[in-house]
Amino acid sequence: MRTTEARVLFEPDNEEDRFLPEGPRAVVVEDTDYLVWVNIQTSPDSKAGGVIGYREHPGRNTFAFPAPGRPGFALSTTRDRLLVGVTKELRAAELADGEWSGPLATIPDDDPRTIINDGAAVPGGEAVVFGTKDTKFKDPIAALYLYTVGDNRVSLLAGRQTCSNGKVFRRDAGGLVLFDIDTPTKKVARYRLDVAARAAVPDGVAVDTADQPGFPDGMCDCGDGTVIVAFYNPDPVAAGRAVRFDLATGAAVEEWTTPGSPRVTCPLLVKRPDGVKLILTTATEGMPADQRARCPNAGCLFIADTQFETCPEPELVRLP
């Protein structure tokens, strides 16, 4: 299996911005290309996080603004703004000035232990599938939801999840397929998704990662029948990993490593003039002080070379 070592692309200036970065996206802000991600929270007891942006060229150029709660995902839209899941609400964030809209929708869940986590735009951009997580990472009190843009409506798709993470969509002869990770199960589950009926029907397991160290977190589509899964490894190891899996066979076919940063949270494939690159967010969340001292790159943003000639275009949410 091919192994490629990633390198640090961006190192946050403070520990707060390293705590729980997730969900990198390629976005355009005022005609300039940025990578944008969320920092779910800034410390173990924090109830708020923020949005961070980074421009690779020319020179280092970043922005950051606080969120009105804990952001679980940020998705690109057709304008200079993001659709963000924040605690229990969906809101729009203006990238130019960091202004937030009022709630577009609220999840039907008042449990104080659950917050919105990972999400992805459904092909066509008229809907979003997202999940929640138990902040104690303990009980199946979280869920999978569908949000439709035209009516700002949220519907329950599946319950009894604990930490709903990576999501990828594919189409086959039977229609739209959703691949979804509930992290503690260590499986990539398959659902038949019917947006019009607001329903997701379980359709087995595509990938079982029980033999992989760490827990599957974020996931991205490679566009060729494979996906890349980031692994959050709580063990005291020297490096983290992201692994590419074949959705048809469930086999691991390639990996990337993040030296000095074992808790990899999310992957993203982006096109660059010198080829398709893999972006990886990593975290310091839950890391004891002695391990943090041995992991100097924890919480950094990484970049790695790939063998791909192309990758899927970003799916834009069609906010009005």
N, C-alpha and C positions, 0 to 999 in steps of 0.2 A: 504494500500500500504506500503510495507516494506521501511523503511528509514535507511540508514547507514551513519554515520558521517565519513568523510575522515580526515586524519591527514597530517600534513606537512611532505613531504619527503625531499625537498630541498628548501632552502631559499637563493635567490641571495644576493650577497654581496653589490650590488649597485642598485639604483633606475632605472638606464638605462636598466638593464637586466630584470626588472620587467614590463616594459612598455607594451609590446604586445607579450608575448610568445604564440605560437600556434604549433599545429601539432606534438605532441610527437610520436616518433618511437622507437622501439626496434631494435638496430643495433649491429653489431659485428665490433670492431675496433682492428685489430691486435690480434685476437683470444680472445678478452675481451668483455663481454657484457656491453653495455651502453644504456642509454636512451638519445635520441637526439631530440632537438626541435629547431624551429626558433624563433628569436625575430624580428618581422617584422620591427620595428623601435625603436629607443632608446629614443625618446621624441616627443612631438606633431609636431614639425617642422622638424624633422630629415628626411633625404632622404636615410638613410641607416640603416641596422640592422645587425644581425649576426646569427651564429649557435652555440648552446650550448650543451655540452654533460655532462652526469653525470653517474658515476659508483657507485652503492650502496655498493659493498663489494669487497675487504676489505677496510674499511674506506672511507672517503669522497675523491673523486677524480674527478675533473672536467676539461673540456677544453672549450675554446671559441675562435672563430675567426670571424673577420668581413666579411660581404658579400659585393660584389660590387653593392650595391643597397638595395632594400627592399625585403627580401625573404618571399614568401607567403606559400611555402610548401617545405618539404624535404622528399624524398622517398628513402628507402633502395635499393641498387643494389646488384649485385652478387659479388662485391669486396668491399674493404674498402673505399667506396665513396658513395656520395649521388647524386641523381638527384634533383636539386633545381630550383624552379621557382623564378626568381629574377627580380623584376620590370616588364619588358616586355620580358624577355629572359628565356630560359631554359639552365642551365649550370650544369656541374658536379663539385662536391667539393670533394677533397681528404681529408679524415678524419684524416689521420696520420699527415699531415703537413699544412692543411688549404689552400692548393693551389686550384685555380679555373681554369677550362677550359675556352676557348673562348665560345661564344654562340653556342649552338647546334641548336637552333631554336629561332625565334622571332615571337611574336604574331602580326597579321595584324591589329594593332590598335595604332594610334599615339596620342590619346587623352591624354593630360597631367594629367588628373584626374584619369585615370585607371591604376591599377597595378595588377599583378598576385596575386591571393589569394590561396584558398585551392585546393588540388588535391589528386588523389588516383590512384594507379596502377590498370589497368584492369586485371582481372584474366588471368594468363599466363604470365604476365609481359612484353608483347610486345607492350603495349600502355598505355597511361596515359590520364585520363580525369581531366581537371582542369578548374578553373574559374578565373574571374577577379572581381575587386570591384571598385566602385566609392569611392575615398578616402574621399569625403564629405558625404558619406552615404545618398545620396539625390535623384539621378536620375537614371533611367534604361539605363545607358550607358555602362554597363559591359556585359560580355558574358560567355558562356560555350564553351570549346575547347577540341579537341582531338589531342593528340600528338602520333605519331607512331615512335617507336624506329628505325626500320629498315631503314627508309628513312629520319629521322629527319624532318618530315612534320607536320605542325600544320594546323588544319581545324576548322572552326567555326561549332559548333553543335547547339547552340541556342543563340539568342540575347536578348536584353531588360531585362537583370538582373541588379540588383543594387549592391548586395554583395554576390557573389557566394561562398558558404561555404561547409559544410560536404557532402561527397559522399560515397555511399556504393553500391556494386554490388551483385546481386543474379541471379541465373538461375532458370527458370521454363520451362514448356512445350513449351512456345513460344520463348524461347531463353534468351538472356542476358538482365537483367533489371538494370537500373541505378536509384538509389534514390538520390535526389539532393536537397540541401537547398539553396534557395535564401533568405537570412536572413530577410529582411523587410516584406516579405509575411507571415512569421511565418508558412510556410508549408514545408513538405517533399514531393516534387513532384516526380512522377514516369515517367521514359522514357523507351522506347524500344530502346536499343542501338545496332546498326549494325556497327561494326568496319570496316568491309570490304567495306561497302558502305559509311562510314564516316558520319553516320546520327544518330540522336536521335529523336525519334518520341514521343511527349507528350502522356502520358497514365494515366492522372488523378492525384489525390492527395492521397498519402498513409497515411499521418499523418497531422492533423491540430493542431497546438500548440497555437491557439489563446487564449485558456483559461489558458495558463501557464504564469507566470511572467517572464519578460525578453525576449530576442530574441534568437532563436536557432542559434547556431554557428557551431562548429565541430560535427562530428558524427562518430561512429564506429559500426561495425557489431559484434553481439554477437554469430553468427553462428547457432542460433536456431529460426530464423524468427523474432527476435527482434533486435533493435538498441538502442544505448545509445546516447543521444543528450545532448551536453553541452549548458547551457543557460547563456548568457551574460546579466546581469541585471544592467542597469544604475541607478536604484533607490537606495536610501540610506537604504539598508537592511543589516542585520548582517551577512548573509551567502549566498553563491551561491549554485546552484543546477545543477545536471546532472540527466536526467530522461530516463528510459528505456521504449520504446514503442513497441507494437506489430504491425508489418507491415501489418498484415492481417486485423486487426480491428481498428488500429489507437489508441488504448487505452493505457494510461499510466499504467505501472504495477509495477514500482519500482523507487526509487530515492536515490541519494547520495548527501550529503551536504558538503560544504567547509566553515567551520567557519572562519569569519574574512576576507573573500575574495569572494565578490558577482559576479565578472565578470569572469565566467568560459568560457574558449575559446574552448578547445578540449579534447576529451576522448581517451583513449587507454587501451585495455585489454592485460595483459601480464601474462605469466605463471611463477610462482615462486614455490620453493620447498614446501611452505606451502599453495599453492592454487593459483587460478587465482585472480589477483589484477587489480583494476581499477586505472589508472594514469590520472590525470587531470591537465591541464595547466590553469593558471589564469592570469589576467592582471590588471594593474593600469590605463590603457588608459582612459583619460577623467575624472579621479576622482578628484573632488575638494579637496583642502588641508584638510578641516575639515573632510570629509569622509575618506580620506586616513589615517588620524590620528586614526579614529575609526575602521579601517580595517587593522590590523597589518600584516595579512597574504596575502594581495593582492600582486599578482605577483609571488607567490610561486608555486612550484610543489607539488601536493597532491597525496596520495596513499590511497586506501580504499579496504576493504575486499569485496568479492563477494561470491555468492552461486554457481557460475559456476564450473563445473568439468573440463571443457576445454574451449578453445577459438580458433578462427581462427589463423592459422599461418600467419606471416607477408608475404605479397605479394612483391616479389622482382622485380624491374625493370630490364629487361634483356639488359642492356647497353652492347655494344660490347667491 
